[in-house]
Amino acid sequence: MENVVKILSELVSFETYNPPGKDYDKIAYYLRDLFESIGFSVELIEIPEEYLDRNYIYSPRHKGNKRIIVLAKNDEEPLVHFNAHYDVVPAGNGWSTDPYKLKLVDDKAYGRGVSDMKGGIASMYLALSEAKRPVEISLVPDEESGGIGTKYLTEVRKIRAKYVIIGEPSFPNIYIGHLGIIRGIIRVIGKQVHASKAKEGENAFINAAKLALEIQKIYGVKELSLNLGGYTINSSDNDGVVPGEFAFSFYRSTLPDEKNVEDEIRSIVSKAANNVNVKYEMEVKSYVPGSITPENSKLVKVAEECVHRVINVLPEKIIAQIRYDGVFFRPFAEVINIGPGDNAHIPNESVSVSNIVKTSRIYGCIISTLFLKD
């Protein structure tokens, strides 16, 4: 347990919140050393800035912050690939302790990212340190901004594997698939003037508020919610100016088989803008679809068997409401997710230290059983 807490404490101390990702290089070098210490060969893959310019949804906030993928393997032809992201969402308000200093209370560890998903990295390290079979692990940046690290790894570096295990918080259940996400920016156009002559301008902030309320009204109550204004951009950023442009984000989950999502959102925004007489521009920053691995696949069956064997629980097999990086592997691999956490993106995020150890044993069981059955 002491080793688990030490590693988790070190991982949490890196402030890898996204955006902007200022500690990405520091944690990448730490993870390189960690996996080299157990005999893995490690490659550090830096994502080119040009690729980030095209794909990073918070661009240009990535400028000056390296994006490094840590790819570690103990064999040239690994059968099983583990995947985890080291970026976290910003801490936000409501914490009772420093979110970047691990706090341990009995079996609970508190800190930003302990559940999503630095606890998963700790579980994978424990399992892989004892692995006697060919395995590899990718530790990636920017999952919280659309999965850029894993996208680059599979799209450009052409990483391939037969079985992929991801460690997002799900304990003790197994995610066999996930929803997708479409996200972007709605930019409202007004007329900038001096604040003392406000009547001569057109306040883009006021118009953006009208538009957002109208969009929400038209969208109504649906199974998949539309989140507006997760972040905003004010062109003036000064209270002495009537803003001539104001932008707000949109974020919507999508079903794995859902079609024409972008067309639907564009139609709703257009109708809303006409209703409130607002000028706007809309940009889709990222669309990552959902994916599913069949319940009768070998990896799902083996994972279910191993959860039951290790912790005597029959896990639920769930299509997750959250998006994770499974979709990038799914075209060529069976993919599951099981991780030691059970919460994410909240103040006082926590994970059970004993669940980190239990999950590592489940991973070890999956590795051994797959090789026996493959």
Backbone hydrogen bonds, N-H to C=O, Kabsch-Sander energy under -0.5 kcal/mol:
donor,donor_aa,acceptor,acceptor_aa,energy
5,V,1,M,-2.5
6,K,2,E,-2.4
7,I,3,N,-2.4
8,L,4,V,-2.7
9,S,5,V,-2.6
10,E,6,K,-2.2
11,L,7,I,-2.5
12,V,8,L,-2.5
13,S,9,S,-1.5
14,F,10,E,-0.6
14,F,11,L,-1.0
15,E,13,S,-0.6
16,T,14,F,-2.1
18,N,88,V,-2.5
21,G,17,Y,-1.7
23,D,15,E,-0.6
24,Y,21,G,-1.2
27,I,23,D,-2.2
28,A,24,Y,-2.1
29,Y,25,D,-2.1
30,Y,26,K,-1.8
31,L,27,I,-2.7
32,R,28,A,-2.2
33,D,29,Y,-2.1
34,L,30,Y,-2.3
35,F,31,L,-2.3
36,E,32,R,-2.2
37,S,33,D,-1.6
38,I,35,F,-0.8
39,G,36,E,-1.7
40,F,35,F,-2.0
41,S,73,K,-2.7
43,E,71,L,-2.9
45,I,43,E,-0.6
45,I,69,I,-2.9
46,E,44,L,-0.6
47,I,45,I,-0.5
47,I,67,R,-2.8
52,L,48,P,-1.7
53,D,49,E,-2.8
54,R,50,E,-1.2
55,N,51,Y,-1.5
56,Y,52,L,-3.0
57,I,55,N,-0.5
57,I,145,S,-0.6
59,S,56,Y,-1.8
61,R,58,Y,-2.3
63,K,60,P,-1.9
65,N,62,H,-2.3
66,K,64,G,-0.5
68,I,66,K,-0.6
69,I,45,I,-3.2
70,V,139,L,-2.5
71,L,43,E,-2.7
71,L,69,I,-0.7
72,A,70,V,-0.6
72,A,137,I,-2.7
73,K,41,S,-2.3
74,N,135,V,-2.0
79,L,134,P,-1.9
80,V,134,P,-1.1
81,H,163,Y,-2.7
82,F,136,E,-2.8
83,N,165,I,-2.2
84,A,138,S,-2.3
86,Y,140,V,-2.4
87,D,140,V,-0.7
88,V,16,T,-2.0
101,K,98,D,-1.8
103,K,110,Y,-2.1
105,V,103,K,-0.5
105,V,108,K,-3.0
108,K,105,V,-2.4
109,A,351,V,-2.7
110,Y,103,K,-3.1
111,G,349,E,-2.0
112,R,99,P,-2.8
114,V,111,G,-1.8
117,M,115,S,-0.5
118,K,113,G,-3.3
119,G,113,G,-0.7
119,G,114,V,-1.0
121,I,117,M,-1.5
122,A,118,K,-1.9
123,S,119,G,-2.1
124,M,120,G,-2.4
125,Y,121,I,-2.6
126,L,122,A,-2.3
127,A,123,S,-2.3
128,L,124,M,-3.0
129,S,125,Y,-2.0
130,E,126,L,-0.5
130,E,127,A,-1.0
131,A,128,L,-0.6
135,V,133,R,-0.5
136,E,80,V,-1.9
137,I,72,A,-2.8
138,S,82,F,-2.7
139,L,70,V,-2.5
140,V,84,A,-2.7
140,V,138,S,-0.6
145,S,142,D,-0.9
146,G,143,E,-1.3
147,G,142,D,-1.6
148,I,142,D,-1.6
149,G,141,P,-1.3
151,K,147,G,-2.5
152,Y,148,I,-2.7
153,L,149,G,-2.0
154,T,150,T,-2.3
155,E,151,K,-2.8
156,V,152,Y,-2.1
157,R,152,Y,-1.9
159,I,153,L,-2.1
162,K,79,L,-0.8
163,Y,79,L,-1.5
164,V,334,E,-2.5
165,I,81,H,-2.6
166,I,336,I,-2.1
167,G,83,N,-1.1
170,S,339,G,-1.3
170,S,341,G,-0.7
171,F,339,G,-1.3
171,F,341,G,-1.5
173,N,170,S,-2.3
174,I,316,E,-2.7
175,Y,337,N,-2.8
176,I,174,I,-0.6
176,I,318,I,-2.4
177,G,318,I,-1.0
178,H,291,S,-2.2
179,L,320,A,-1.6
179,L,322,I,-0.6
180,G,254,T,-3.1
181,I,288,V,-2.6
182,I,252,R,-2.6
183,R,286,S,-2.7
184,G,250,F,-2.1
185,I,283,E,-2.6
186,I,248,F,-2.7
187,R,185,I,-0.5
187,R,281,E,-3.5
188,V,186,I,-0.6
188,V,246,F,-3.0
189,I,279,K,-2.3
190,G,244,G,-3.4
191,K,202,E,-2.5
193,V,242,V,-0.7
195,A,240,G,-2.5
197,K,194,H,-2.1
198,A,195,A,-1.0
200,E,197,K,-2.2
201,G,198,A,-1.5
202,E,191,K,-2.0
204,A,202,E,-0.7
204,A,243,P,-2.7
207,N,203,N,-2.1
208,A,204,A,-2.3
209,A,205,F,-2.2
210,K,206,I,-2.1
211,L,207,N,-2.6
212,A,208,A,-2.8
213,L,209,A,-2.2
214,E,210,K,-2.1
215,I,211,L,-2.7
216,Q,212,A,-2.3
217,K,213,L,-1.9
218,I,214,E,-2.4
219,Y,215,I,-2.9
220,G,216,Q,-2.1
222,K,220,G,-0.7
225,S,223,E,-0.6
227,N,225,S,-0.6
227,N,251,Y,-3.1
228,L,226,L,-0.6
229,G,249,S,-2.8
233,I,247,A,-2.6
235,S,233,I,-0.6
235,S,245,E,-2.1
241,V,238,N,-1.5
242,V,193,V,-2.8
246,F,188,V,-2.0
247,A,233,I,-2.8
248,F,186,I,-2.1
249,S,231,Y,-2.1
250,F,184,G,-2.2
251,Y,227,N,-1.6
252,R,182,I,-2.6
253,S,225,S,-0.8
254,T,180,G,-2.0
258,E,255,L,-1.7
264,E,260,N,-1.8
265,I,261,V,-2.3
266,R,262,E,-2.6
267,S,263,D,-2.1
268,I,264,E,-2.1
269,V,265,I,-2.6
270,S,266,R,-2.4
271,K,267,S,-2.3
272,A,268,I,-2.5
273,A,269,V,-2.6
274,N,270,S,-2.2
275,N,271,K,-2.1
276,V,272,A,-1.8
277,N,273,A,-0.8
278,V,273,A,-2.1
279,K,189,I,-0.5
281,E,187,R,-2.2
283,E,185,I,-2.9
285,K,183,R,-1.7
285,K,283,E,-0.7
286,S,183,R,-2.1
288,V,181,I,-2.6
291,S,178,H,-1.5
293,T,176,I,-3.1
297,S,294,P,-1.8
301,K,297,S,-2.1
302,V,298,K,-2.6
303,A,299,L,-2.5
304,E,300,V,-2.4
305,E,301,K,-2.3
306,C,302,V,-2.4
307,V,303,A,-2.5
308,H,304,E,-1.9
309,R,305,E,-2.2
310,V,306,C,-2.7
311,I,307,V,-2.5
312,N,308,H,-1.4
313,V,307,V,-0.7
318,I,174,I,-2.8
318,I,316,E,-0.7
320,A,177,G,-2.8
320,A,318,I,-0.8
327,V,324,Y,-0.8
328,F,325,D,-1.2
329,F,325,D,-0.6
329,F,326,G,-1.1
330,R,326,G,-1.9
332,F,329,F,-1.9
333,A,329,F,-1.3
334,E,162,K,-2.2
336,I,164,V,-2.1
337,N,175,Y,-1.9
338,I,166,I,-2.5
349,E,346,I,-0.8
351,V,109,A,-1.7
353,V,107,D,-3.0
353,V,351,V,-0.5
356,I,352,S,-1.3
357,V,353,V,-1.6
358,K,354,S,-2.5
359,T,355,N,-2.6
360,S,356,I,-1.8
361,R,357,V,-1.8
362,I,358,K,-2.0
363,Y,359,T,-2.6
364,G,360,S,-2.3
365,C,361,R,-2.3
366,I,362,I,-2.5
367,I,363,Y,-2.5
368,S,364,G,-2.3
369,T,365,C,-2.7
370,L,366,I,-2.6
371,F,367,I,-1.7
372,L,368,S,-1.4
373,K,369,T,-2.0
374,D,370,L,-2.0
